[in-house]
């Protein structure tokens, strides 16, 4: 049988499975007694520990984790593998710091989105509108990048035309997200997380065999460039950059709505604690494993000019056609599991946070269901259209969106949960100030001692929050005790 066909079989079986899951979960939303909004946007708060861990990990991991990150490790060596370790506590931090409080409070106030919580906490229409706008802008940019990334993965492995690859990716993601909702996203994320683990294992063992063992691979890398085996890549990875990267992919993750929303959807405390343990192990394995693959590629197949191509090249060279077809599920799953979460949250920003709150407060459930499905579908189509003519520098677009969300949401979420003195003036100042400074620094290419711009942006955002909260401290706003534990 033709090698190309052998690679396509597991790919299309995988995509068909995603659509089958959407079909089955859509039936549950039609069951009587199920609240459509709570089911569609947060899966009726019924995630167990394993599903919670996997959807959190899959949402966090993107094409950058499977393509871009290993590509940088191929160029910079061991330093970038060591830097990937920073991402290990992602699930532990998100659930440990946000999980219990957000879960309890969201149930008390019947919140199904992060903006729902912020609206109840700060009692401000400005905060709601700013939150919704930030989600739509930054998620929009990131979704386009993810659509393009998913299409590039299919294109690189199968040889299909970019437009056809994009169409395949878009059709599957838009359909299963639109009709399956949060539950379909969580279930598919779980499957995609498992696929990512299997794909990583496949390639590590195959690459180790092709290179004659890790000792031989390391020796080859030393002969190519000894600096590639040092913790700073011969000075190419500065300490200030390490600090900035720690903030961006470490503590800053607490400000990402797409991961924070997972802290509102689990079943019970046992599920949360299990997810903290499982999620930490899985994130650690995936991040270190995939970056290690990029590093190993230096000693096995040196001389690849474009780092982002190393994973597709390695998979085609060291795996059988069927195994390569299975491996494509890794980067594809990482991309799909990120974009589906953003798509469902973008839809919630329009329908739940804006339409129901400000346009039609008395809309019936049938109408809400109809416009929600249509809205999610239309947003997916618009993203597809923007992705048809892919811009360059996709990694930077994705990182820009990633950091922009943190600048907008970190302090309003974190300080809102843990302090009673935080108020709407502080939240508004923080969101305006953080996003403005981040965009200004990015456009003007301002660099403070080599730090990533997210570091000064978050510091200024925090200062603005404190100043705003001080200014607004005398305004009499009744404190709702349901918002604290």
N, C-alpha and C positions, 0 to 999 in steps of 0.2 A: 504494500500500500504506500502511496505517496507520503513522504515525510511531512509535507505541509498539511495534508489532510489529517494525519495522525496528531499534529499539534492543535488543529482546529476542533477536533472531537471533544476533548475535555473542556476546552474553552466554552463551546456552545452548550454543553451539558450543564456547566456551572451557571451560565447566564439563564438557562431555562429553569434551573432550580430557584433562582432569585424571583422569577416571575411566578412560579408555582406557590412560593411562600406568600407573595402579595395577594394572590387569589384566595388563599385559605384564610389569611388574616382579615381580608376585607369582609368575609362572612361574619366574623365576630362583631364587627362594628355595626352590623345590621341586626344584631340580636336585641330583642326588647329588654329594657332595664339597664342597658349600657349607656352611660353618658357619652355622647359622641365626642365632645371637646376633650374630655379627660382621657378617653380611649385613644383618640387620634393624635393628640399632642404629647401624651405622657404614658400611654399604654396601661391606663387604669392603675398606675402605681403598683405593678405586680411583678417586677423583675426579681428573680432569685439571684443568689450570689454569683454563680458562674456567668449567667447572661449579663448581669450588671458589669462584671469585670471585663468581659469580652467586648461589650458595646463601648465601654469607656476607652479601652485600649484601641479598638478599631477606629473610633472617632478621632482619637488623638493622632494615631499613625496615619500618614498620607503617602502620596507618591514620593514625597521628599524623603521619607524614611526608607523607601525601598529602591529609589533611583538616585535622587540628589545626594543624600547622605553618603551612601557607599561610593558615589562618584567623587566626592570630596576626599573621602578616606583613600581612594586610589591615587589622588594627587598629593595629599599631605601625609599619608602614612599613619603610624600608630597614634599620633597625637589626636587625630580626629576620632579614632576608636575610643580612646580614653575620655574624650569630651562627650561622647554619646552616653557615658555612664550617668551624666547629670540628669538624664531623663527618667531614670529608673523609678524615683519616688512619685511620679506623676499621679498614678491611681491612689497611692497611699495618702498623698497630700490633699488631693481633691476630696476624697471621701472622709478622710480623718478630720479635716478642718471644716469642710462645708456640709458633709453628708448628713449627720444627725440633726443639725439645726435646720437646714433647708427642708429636710424631709418632714420634720414635725411641724414646722411653721407653715409650710405649703399645704399640708393637710388641714390645719386649723383655718386657714383663710381661703381654702379651695383654689390655690394658685396652680396653674398648669404651665406657666412660662416664667422665665426669669423676670421679665418685665412686669408680670402679675405681682411678683413679690416686691419689686422696687416701687410699684404704684402703691401698694398697701403700706410699705415701710415709710415712704417719704411723702405720701399724699400730695403728689405734684404732677399735674398734667405735663409740665415741661420735662420732667424726668422721663415720663413715659414716651413722649415724642422723641426726645434725644436718644433714648435706648433703642427705639424702633428704627430710627434713621441710621444709627451706628450699625445695627445688625444688618440692615438692608444694603448699606454701602460696602462694608467690609466683607460680609458674607458673599455679596455679589461678585466682588473682585476675586475672592478666593474660589468661588464655585467655577468661574470661568477658567481659572488656572487648573482646577482639578479635572474639569471636563477635557481640557487640552491634554493634561497629563495622562488621563485614562486612554484617550485616543492614541497618544504617542506610544503607550505600552503595547496596545493591540497592533498598531502599525509596525512597530519594531520587531515583534516576535513573529507575526503572521505574514507580513509583507503586503497586507491590504492597503488600499489607498487611505490617506488621512481622513477624507470626508466620510468614507464608508465606515472606517473605524470609529469616528466620532458619532456617527448615526447609531451604530450598534450599541455603543456605550450609553448614549443619551436615552435611547428608547427603553433600555432595561432599567436604568436608574429612575427615570421620570415615571415610568409605569408603576414599579413596585413601591416607590415612595408615595406617589399620589394616591394610590388605591389601598395601600397597606398601612400607611400612617406610621406612628412611632413604634408600634408593636412589630410591624414588618421590618422596620429599620433595626430594632434591637435584635430580632432573630437573625436577620441576614448579617448583621455585624458580628454576631456570635460565630456563625459559619465562616465568615470572612476572616475572623481572628484565628480560627483553627487552620484555615487554608494558609494564612501567613506563616504560622508556626511550621506546618509541613513543608512549605516552600523553602523556608530558611534552612531547615534540616537537610532537605534534598541537596541544596546547593553547597552547603558547608562540607558534607561528606564527599560529594562529587569533586569539589575543588581540591580538597585535601588529597584525594586519590590521584587526581590529575597532576598535582604538584609534587608527588612523592613524599608526602608527609609534611607536617608543620615545620619541622627542623630544617628540611631542605628548602621550603618556601621562604623561611626567614633568612636563610643563608643567601638565597638569590637576591632578596631585597637589600641585604647589607652590601652586596657587591654592586648593586645598581646605585644606591645612595644611602650611606649609613645614617644620615639625618632623618630618614624616614622611620627609623626605629627609636627615635628620641621622643620624650613627652611633649616637646614644643616644636617638633619638626624642624629642628635647626633654627629656631627663632621665628618661624613663619606663623606660629599660633601664639600670640602675645598673651600675657597674664590678664591684661585689661579686657581683651576679647573673651577670655574664659569667663571672667566675672559677668560681662554683659550677656553671654550665652546662657549662663546659669540662671540669670533673672528671666530671660526670654522663654526658655523651655523648662524652667524649674518653678520657682515661686509664682511667676507671672501666669502660669496655667490656671491659677485660681480665678483669674478674671476672664476666662473664656466661657461664654454662654453655652457653647455646644458641649462642653464637658460638665459645667455646673448643673445643667438641666438633668444630667444623669443622677445627681444627688437627690433629686426630687421624685424619682420614679421607682425606687426599690421597695420590696415587700416589707421587710422588717430588719431589726438590728443585726440578726444573725447573717442575713444576706449581705448587709453592708460590710461586716467584719470579714466574711469569707471573700468578698470582692476585693477588699484591701490587700489581702494576702495573695490571691490568685493574680490580680491585676499587676502587682509589683513584680511577681515572677515572670509574667508574660511580657510586660514592657521591657524588663531587663534582658530577657532572652532575645526578643526581636531587635531591640536597638543595638545591643552589643553584637548579636549574630550577623545582622545585615551589614553593619559597618566593618566587622571583621572580614566579611566576604570581599568587600571593596579593597581592604588592606591586603588580603591574600592574593587578589588578582594581580597585584604589582609583580609578585614573584612567579606567577603562573603564566600570565599573558601580558608582558610589559609592552609599552609603546603605544597604547591607545591614547589618542590625542584628546578626545572629548570624554571627560570623566563620566558624564551622564549615560554614556553608551556602554559602560563596562558591564553592568548587570545583564542587559540583553545579550551582549557578546558572550559573556561567560556561560549563560544558560544554554545558548545554542551550541557552544563548543564542548561542554562537559556533560550535558544531559542528553538522554535519548529523546526522540521527537515527542513521545507521549509525556515523559517527565517534564520536558520544556513546556508543553501545553498546560501541564498542571502547575508548573512554576509561575506561569503568567498570572495565575490566580492570586499570587502573593501581592505584587504591586498593584494589580487591578483591584483586588479586595481592599487594599489600603486606600486607594483613591475613591472607590465607591462608598466605603463606609464613612469617609469624611464628608463627601458631597451630599449624601442622603440626609445626614444630620443637619447640615446647613440649609438644605432645601426645605426640610420640615420646619425648622426654626424661622426661616424667612417667611414662610407661609403663616406661621403663628403670629409674627410681628404685624402682618397686614390684617389678618382676620380677627384674631383674639385681642390683640393689643390696641389696634386702631379702629377697625370697622365696628366691632361690638361695643367698644367703650365710647366712641365718639360719633359714629354715623348712624347705627341702627341698634340701639340697646335692647329693643324688643323683638329682634329677629327670631323666628321659630327655628327649631332644631333642623327641620328638613331643609330650610333655606340656608342655614349655616353650613350644613353638610354639603349641599350642592356647590356653594361658592367656595368652600374650602378646597374641595377636590379640584374645581376648575382653576382656582388660584395657584395651587401647587403645580398643576400641570402646565399652566401658562408660564410660570416662573422658570420651570425646567426648559421649556421651549425657547424662551428668551435667552437663557444661558447658552443653550445650544447654538443659537444664531450668532451670539457674540464670539463663540469659540470657533466658528467656521473660518475666521481669518486670524489665526493665532498670533499674538504679539510676542516679542522676544522677552527674555529675562523673566520667565514665569516664576522662578524660585523667589525672586525679589518681590514680585507681586504678592505671592503667597505669604512671605514673611512680613510684608507691609500690612496686610490684612490681619495677620496673627497678632502683631504688636498693637495695631490700632484698636482692636477689641479689648486688649488688656488695658490700654490707656483709658478707655471709656468705662470699663466695668469693674476693674479690680477693687478699688477703694469703696465705691458705693455698695458692692456686695459684701465685702469683708467687714468693713466698719459698720455697715448696717446690721449685720448679724451679731456682732460682738460688742457694740457700744450703744448706749441709750442717748448719748449726746449728739450723735450724728443726725443731721437734719437735711431738709431739702435744699437749703441754700448751699450747704457744703457739697452735696451730691451734684448739683448743677454746676457749681464752680469747678469741681473736679473733672467732670465729663467734658465740659468746654475746654478747660485749660489743658488737660492731658492730651486730648485728641489734637487740639490746635498746635501745641508745642511739638508733638510727634511729627505731624505733617510738615510743619515749618522746618524743623531740623532735617527731615528727610529731603525736602525739596532743595534747601540751601546747602545740603551736605555738611551740616555742622557736626563736628566730632569732638567730644570732650575726652581727652587722654585715651583715645582709642576705644572707648566704650560703645556698645550698641546704643542707638538713640532711645531704646525703650527704658534704659536706666535713668537718664535725666528726666525723661517724660513722666515716669512713674513717681519720681521724687517731687517734681513740680506739681503733679496731680495730687499727691498727698498733701503738700503744702497748701494748695488751693482748697482742698477739702477742709483742712483745719481752719483756714482763714474764713471760709464761707460758713462753717458751722459756728464759729465764734460770732460772726456778724448776725447770724440768724438765731442766736441762742435765746433771745428775749421774746421771740414770737411764740405766742401761746398756741401750741398744738397738742392735742390730747394724745398721750402715749398709749397705744394699744398693747396691752400685756400679752396678747396672743402672738406678738411678733418676737418674743424673747423666751428663752428657756434657761 
